[in-house]
């Protein structure tokens, strides 16, 4: 399954546990950009409700 194993776990306890996957070589700038995109999408979905 490789690096995507965390995406398939149904019973992950929290968001923090998802960051434990992989070998920790995530670029902080990339992580920040992904967080911004996810937050933007989440806010737009909440506004639609």
N, C-alpha and C positions, 0 to 999 in steps of 0.2 A: 504494500500500500504506500510505502514511502512517506514523504513529508505531509501528505494530506490526511494522515491517520486521525488527527484531532478533529477534522471536519466531519468525520463519520461517527464519532462517539456520541451516542444519544444521551447518556447520563453524566455529562460533564457537570461538575458541581458549580462552577462559576466561570466568569470571563477570565479571571486571573489564571485559572488552571489551563486555559487554552494557550497561554503564552509559554507554557513549559515545554511545548513540543519543539522539535528541531534542535539545532545545535547552538542557538543563541547568536547567530551571525546576522541579525536583522539590522539594517541601516536605520538609525533613529529618525532620520529625515523621512524615509519611506514609511516607517511606522506611523509617524505623525500625520503624513499626508493621507494614509489609509484611514486613520481615525477621523480625520476631518471629513472625508467623503462619506464614511459610514454615519457619522453624526448628522451630516447634511441630509442624507437619504432618510434617516430616522425622523428628523424634524419635519420633513415634507410629508411623510406618511402620517405622522401624528396630526398635522394640520388638516389633512384630508378628512379625518374622522369627525 
